[in-house]
Amino acid sequence: MMGDVKPIYISCGCNRTPQCVDWSTSGTVCYGACHAVAIYHPEGYANGHGSISHTLVKHTGRVNCVKWIRNTKAQASDERFVSGSVDKTAIVWKKSGVDQVGCFLTTLIKYLYFFTITTVNGIETTNQNETYIVTGSTDSQLMIWKDSGSNDFTPLQSLSFGTGFVLDVSLICLPTTGIPLLACGCDDHKIHLYSLQDDCKLFQLFNKVISLQGHEDWVRAVDFCVEDSGDVMLASAGQDYLIRIWRLSRRDAGSDEVNKSVQELSIDDEIKMRENTFSFTYKKKKQTFAVSLESVLSGHENWIYSIRWQPPVVMETSSHQPMKLLSASMDKTMIIWMPDPESGVWIEQVRVGEVGGYIIGCALFVIGRSIIAHGYQGAFHQWSYNETSNQWRPVVTGSGHFDEVEDLGWDTGGQFVMTVSKDQTTRLHAPTIYQQGKEIWYEIARPQVHGYDLQCLAIINRYKFASGADEKVIRAFEAPRNFIENFCTLCGKDLTKELQKEEAQNRPEGASVPALGLSNKAVFGGEKISDDREMQPHPNDQYPEVYFSPMTLTEPPTEEQLLQNTLWPETQKLYGHGYEIFSLASDPAGKILASSCKAAKAEFAGIILWDTTSWTQLCTLSGHTLTVTQMAFSPCGNFLLSVSRDRTWAVYSKKSHDQPESDPLFTKLLGTDKKSAVHSRIIWSCAWSPDSKRFFTASRDKKIIVWQNPGLCEDPSSALQPVDSVTLSDSVTAVDVSRHTLSDNRHLLAAGLDNGRICLYMWRQAPSDSWQLITELDQAISHHLTVKRIQFSPDLKDNNIQQFASCSLDHCVKIYRIDRTKL
């Protein structure tokens, strides 16, 4: 049955480490996403649409670095990459199929270290079937591993750097000889070169051949490539804002037995350059190389975190494409450098960037027509070269949260999903049809960028929602007109109908965030914004105001557009709770909002009901002694269910029309207490059946229990006895029931576990076999950390396809489809 449950959308940001993304020669990108490695297909390469196809889960800690193993002769199906993690392990991955790009990968090796892995690299030798993997860790050690073709990596040697650290490593096979050469960028401001050579013990080991000096601060990045002439080019960059390019040329040893001799090369009798030579013996043959400083590149204004070569490539229209070097810096820019055709002097060819947040890593596709960067906020930025306009233009990329995702919700029509995260953003994900009518999910708006970690949200209607964060305030938002217009364009909706249905005529055009502010300020059509910014810029532009400008989208927005032009105006702040907001829920009609906050005493554990039209308090409901973890209105709207850390549940009923107006809108009908509680641990989640007759509670005690709705029972007290229950393999942290009942009155139920797995059940009240496990999704398909929320789409797609969304502490948001005809 697992084959019938398919993830159709995966969203997760890149980990915030410089070496956490790499681009293969076949066009596939791998990057670290929490504890997993995501396989990403950039738009324009290998039929990619800026989407993630897989998340590979074997690591148990944050992935710090990934690197495709260099092999110029390998086919796409033979590509491998290595990943290193905080969990002190390194893993080599290989594709398990040959019929498609981006198919699932499997692990080949896994070795345990004593310290966090911070850098990795690998190379397959050109003249021998040998692969070398280098891993660096926080204990100032480099470990070198060797595989002779059997996929069995064994430790070759360990290199110690004393009290220093290796920040980056690069491997290359020296031309004609195939001898591996290793470069290490270190915090001692030097680049140390090691070559594989004969050892006195008749082994071949890596030994230091030379140390290159010149940088005045930590060397953050190193990268090798081979020039047309056969010379090896080494680029290094660091915290001194400079890039240094080194040339390694082979020399005939002759009778010269001096190692590391210093020579002076005269150029035009004016400029004299120092040339260092080093020699070593490999397979009883002496090898001599000269190292000279080719160029020093100055252009960045902050630390340079990443550099990548794009080596010369044979083109159909010309003999060769010139060498290019890509650099990424904390000054928010990336620069492509290349030598001038006439003088040979390295110059800046292209500068792109000025993106939101610092750039800390980059990758250059082998053809040199596209570049990608990832920033401190986990987002990708991609630019591709347009030959018609002769310009580099931004390209649609995937995006996602870069911290724990706490809550999600479908809009009332099942058109899109909104999520909130501890990365302090609210994001809107929707299926676009801009690619020739094919539905592809993207993040199309970022309605809220906040100053506190977000905890929960409730979607009131399609264009209105409320969110709660680590503050005592609930904030309500409404979609601006510009979003509705772009949503209709991207998702194929009728704009006229949407505007009429939602009365969008008087909506603001967009929203902006004042400098150092937390509230999204509405921007109406005709307001002059840019002029004010020019007149009163913030000192140093340290905390710039996010200014809105209307835009007409024909494709999903870029990261810059998401940050600046997709905010929703904040329409209301709601005060009333004494501690941080923890849970929100809206009734089916969108007229009532329920809220709860963190509570260690009964006096703070009350639920406040709000009128979503006037935003006034309707009443406060008591019934729990600790934090209310989740609330849910019944599909009929007449009952409110709440569950709590105190291991109890409570059901509140709505007053009837014949009751006095002075009576509270909702009153407690029934609930468990310490004596009648059945769950033995915290109840994390709850959900109603479609007919409102039963509800489900999910707990840390690994149980899902079915209860009768006391409001629809002849004897309400009988509802204190469970109807049915099932025990799962781990703590249940999220549960939901589809609104669409299956044949034979069966209910489709999804449960998220503490270990990240998702279980799908069918349940019906019967004497036996009431619970039927449809499938348990493994961590590669579901999540690898705690599932925080699961929710089914309120509508069916094509009458037979049920979709549901999940979010997790692993930073991922995933949307799945189920074919109901096969249940």
CORZIGI-V303123 format. One record per backbone hydrogen bond with DSSP energy under -0.5 kcal/mol. NH is the residue of the N-H (numbers start at 1). CO is the residue of the C=O. If there is no record, write none. Layout:
nh=<NH	NH>
co=<CO	CO>
This chain:
nh=<4	5	6	6	8	9	11	13	14	15	17	20	22	24	27	29	30	31	32	33	36	37	38	39	40	40	41	42	42	43	44	45	48	50	51	52	53	54	55	56	57	58	63	64	64	65	66	67	69	70	74	78	79	81	82	83	84	85	86	88	90	91	92	93	94	95	96	103	106	108	109	111	113	117	118	119	121	123	124	125	125	130	131	132	133	134	135	136	137	138	140	142	143	144	145	146	147	153	154	156	157	159	161	164	167	167	168	170	172	174	174	177	178	181	182	183	184	185	186	186	187	189	191	192	192	193	194	195	196	197	198	199	202	205	205	207	207	209	210	212	214	215	219	220	220	221	223	225	227	230	232	233	234	235	236	237	238	239	241	243	244	245	246	246	247	248	249	249	251	256	257	259	260	261	263	263	265	266	267	268	270	271	272	273	275	276	277	278	280	282	285	287	288	289	290	291	292	293	294	294	295	297	298	299	300	304	305	305	306	308	310	311	313	315	321	324	325	326	327	328	329	330	332	334	335	336	337	337	338	340	344	347	349	349	350	352	354	355	357	359	360	361	363	365	368	371	372	373	374	375	376	378	380	381	382	383	384	385	386	387	390	391	393	393	395	405	406	406	407	409	411	414	417	418	419	420	421	422	424	426	427	428	429	429	430	431	432	432	433	435	436	437	438	440	440	442	444	444	445	448	450	454	455	456	458	460	460	461	464	465	466	467	468	469	470	471	474	475	476	477	478	479	481	482	484	485	486	487	488	489	490	491	492	493	495	498	499	500	501	502	503	503	504	506	507	509	510	512	513	514	514	517	521	521	523	527	529	533	534	535	536	541	542	544	546	547	553	562	563	564	565	566	568	569	570	571	571	572	574	575	576	577	581	581	582	583	585	587	590	593	594	595	596	598	604	605	605	607	608	609	610	611	612	612	615	618	619	621	623	627	628	629	629	630	632	634	637	640	641	642	643	644	645	647	650	651	652	653	654	655	659	663	667	669	670	672	677	683	684	684	685	687	689	692	695	696	697	698	699	700	702	704	705	706	707	709	710	712	713	716	718	719	720	721	723	724	726	728	732	733	733	734	736	738	741	742	745	746	746	747	749	749	750	751	752	753	754	756	758	759	760	761	762	763	764	766	772	772	774	774	775	777	777	781	782	783	787	788	788	789	791	793	797	798	800	801	802	802	804	805	806	807	808	809	811	813	814	815	816	817	818	819	820	820	822	823>
co=<1	2	4	817	815	815	813	401	378	32	15	17	30	28	24	40	22	38	20	36	33	56	31	54	29	38	51	27	40	396	48	42	45	41	41	10	39	39	780	37	55	56	34	62	84	84	19	82	80	122	71	75	76	93	67	91	65	89	62	85	111	83	109	81	106	79	104	100	94	92	92	90	88	85	136	136	134	132	70	123	130	128	147	123	145	121	143	119	141	116	137	159	135	157	133	154	131	151	146	144	144	142	140	161	165	185	185	183	181	172	179	175	174	172	194	170	192	168	184	190	165	186	212	184	190	210	182	207	180	205	281	203	199	197	203	195	205	193	193	191	215	189	186	218	237	237	235	233	231	227	248	225	246	223	244	221	242	218	238	297	236	295	234	244	292	232	247	290	288	253	255	257	277	258	261	275	273	264	271	266	267	267	270	265	263	291	261	289	287	285	282	280	251	278	249	276	247	274	245	292	245	243	296	241	241	238	303	328	328	326	324	309	321	318	313	310	337	308	335	306	333	303	329	352	327	350	325	335	347	345	340	338	336	347	336	334	332	332	355	329	374	374	372	370	365	383	363	381	361	379	358	375	398	373	395	371	393	369	391	385	386	386	384	391	382	808	404	420	420	418	416	411	429	409	427	407	425	404	421	448	419	445	417	427	442	415	430	440	490	438	434	433	435	432	438	430	428	442	428	426	424	421	468	468	466	458	464	464	461	477	458	475	456	473	453	469	574	467	572	465	569	463	508	509	480	481	482	483	484	485	486	487	488	488	493	494	495	496	497	498	499	500	499	503	504	523	523	521	546	512	519	514	512	519	510	524	527	529	530	531	532	538	539	541	513	545	551	558	559	560	561	562	447	478	520	476	569	476	474	573	472	472	469	471	596	596	594	592	587	610	585	608	583	580	601	601	602	621	595	619	593	616	591	610	611	609	609	607	624	599	597	627	643	643	641	639	634	652	632	650	630	648	627	644	642	670	640	667	638	665	656	660	653	651	651	649	673	644	682	698	698	696	694	689	707	687	705	685	703	682	699	726	697	724	695	693	708	709	710	714	715	716	717	718	706	706	704	702	699	731	752	752	750	748	739	746	742	742	743	763	747	761	736	759	734	757	731	753	777	751	775	749	772	747	770	764	762	770	760	772	760	758	775	778	778	756	753	786	807	807	805	803	801	796	797	797	800	818	816	791	814	789	812	786	808	11	806	9	804	6	802	4	800	818	819	820>
